[in-house]
Amino acid sequence: MFTITRKSDSRVLRAFVHKLADIPNGVTVATTELVNGGILPEGAIVGKDSSTGVYHLIKTAVLAADAANDATTYTVKKGHHFKVGDFISAGIGKKAYAITAIATNSGDATCDDLSVGTTLGVAISAGEAIVQAKAQATGNTSALKYDAPYAVVGDSYNVVAGTNIFAQAWLIGVIKGALAPAAPADVIAKVPGVQFI
């Protein structure tokens, strides 16, 4: 069966400044945990599942508004891949709780409100990022869901349900941080060959 897919492209600002060393033939990125119809963006950090060899997006989202240390709703920019049930944290080794609801922000349609049952317990400023955690952590003990951030995606890819993405993955390079998905500094530090400027 022959299928023709029609879509329009818009100008894309490239995050990479220099690409120096990649994984030959790229990697397979699972889409089962991603939002169907979304984008796996250039500059996103992926981690390897050691049991299957498949790579997974290290999910992050950038806050669009300040969140106090007692907040239970976090306003983030759209384009993230968080889903209800995912655990979020302000960084590695901090508290983590499950997302209970996701809704478009009533005051800004370009943002989503992520709600959690219990506050993350730290103030997070607009422009900073949250990250997906492996499980709930009531103390400062959270870990990344995929605890081996390994490489950075070298191009943008459409997410289509039921398929995997065969992506460029770069180990060494220089990226414009403002054009790449935001991530907490401790997550970025786990990919030492990639410099965010």
N, C-alpha and C positions, 0 to 999 in steps of 0.2 A: 504494500500500500504506500502510495506517495502522498506526503503531507506538505503543504505550503503554509508557512507561518508568516503573517504580515505584522510588522511593527515599525514604529518610527524611532529613530535615534536622535538624541540631543547631544550637544557638545559636552564632552566629558573632560574635566580637569584632571590631569594625571598627578597621582600622589608621589610616584617614584621620581627621584632626581637622578640616581645612579642605580643600576642593577649589576652586581658584580659576580655573584655565585648562586646558582639555582639547584634544585633537585632535578636531575636529568629525567625527561619525559613527564615531569609534573607529578601531581598527587591526585588521589580521588577524595573529594570532600563529600561527606554524607549530607543529604538534604532533609532527612526525616525530621530533624529538630529545627529546621528553618521555616520561615514563613513563606508559603507558596505564593509565587508571583513577586516576591521581593528580590533584592539584589545582594549577592555576595560581593562586597566592594573591594576594589584595589586597596591594599594596605591593611586588610583584615588579618588578624593573627589566627593561625590554625594550630591545633595540637593533634598529636598522633595517638590513636587508640592502639596500645601495644598488643592487644589480643587479636585484633583484626587487620591492622595495618592501614585502616581507613582513617582519614583525617576529619576533624570536626572544628567548626568555628568556635573560637573562644568568644562567646557572646558578650557584648558590651553595649552600653548606651550612654549618651552624654546628657547631663542634666541641662534643662533649659531655664530652670529657676532654682534659686537657693532652696535647700531643704534643711530645716532645723534638726537638732539632735533628737527630737521627739516625733519627727514626721512619720506618718504611715502611708503617705502618698508622695510619689516622686514624679515630677514632670520632666519627661525626656523628649528629645527630638525624635520624630518618626524616622524609620529606616532601620531600626533595631530588629532583632529576631527573637526577642523575648516572647514567651507564651505563658499563659496561666499555668501555675504549677512549677515553673522554673524558680530556683532559689537565687536570690541576688545578694550581693555584698558590696561594701565600699572598697574592698581590696582583699588581698590574701591575708589570712590570719585575723579576720574581723568577724563580727556577727553576720549571720545569713538567715534570711527567712523567705518563705515561698510567696510568689506573686498570687494574690487572690482574685484580682480583676485588672483588666486593661481597658481603658476607655479613651477616646479622643478628648483632649482638653477642651473644656467649654469656651475658653477665652482665646484659644489659638489652635486652629485646625492642623497646624504643622507639628503639633506635639501630642504625646500620649501621656496619660496619668497611669502610672503603675502603682497599684495598691498592695500593701502587705499587711498581714494580721498584727505584726509586732514591729515596732520601729527598729531600724538598723543601729540606732543609738549614737550616731555621729552626725555632725553637721557636714553637709556636702554643698559646695558652692556651684553655681551655674558654670558650665564649662568643664567641670570635673566629670569623671565617669564612674559608673557602677559596672560590676562584672558578674557573670554567672558562677555560682558556687555549686559544689558537688551535693551538699546536703544542708539541712538546717544546722545552724550553730548558734546556741544561746550564749556562748562565750566567745572570746576572740580566738577562735580555732578554725575558721572556715578554710577550705581548700578549693582550688579550681576544679570544675567538673572534669576537665581533661588537663591533668597537672603537668603536662609537658608541652607548653607553648614552643613551637618548633620552627615555624617558618611564617612568612608573610605572603599573602596572595598577590600575584603580580599583575592582575587585570580584574575587571569587573565582569561578573557572570550573572545571568538570570537564573532564578531558582524555580525549577519546575518539579512539582510533586511526582514521586515515583521514579525519579532519575537521580543519578549522582552527577557531580560536577567534576570534570577533569581540568584541573587548574594549574597554572604556573605557580610555583612555590619558591620563594627566594630566601636564602640563608644569610646573604651578605648584601647590603645595599644602603642607600640613603633615601629617606622619605620625608616629604613635607608633612609634618604632623597635623597641620590645619586641614589637610585634604584627605587624611586617612581617618578611619573610625577611631574615636577617642578610646583610650584604655587607661586604667590606673597605672602609675609609674612602676609599681612592683610587677605588673604583668609584662609591660614593655621590656623591663630589665631581664626577663627570662629568654628574650631573643637577642643575645648580645651582639650578633653580627649585623643587626639592622639598627641604623642610627636614625632617630626621629629629630628633625630640625625645625 
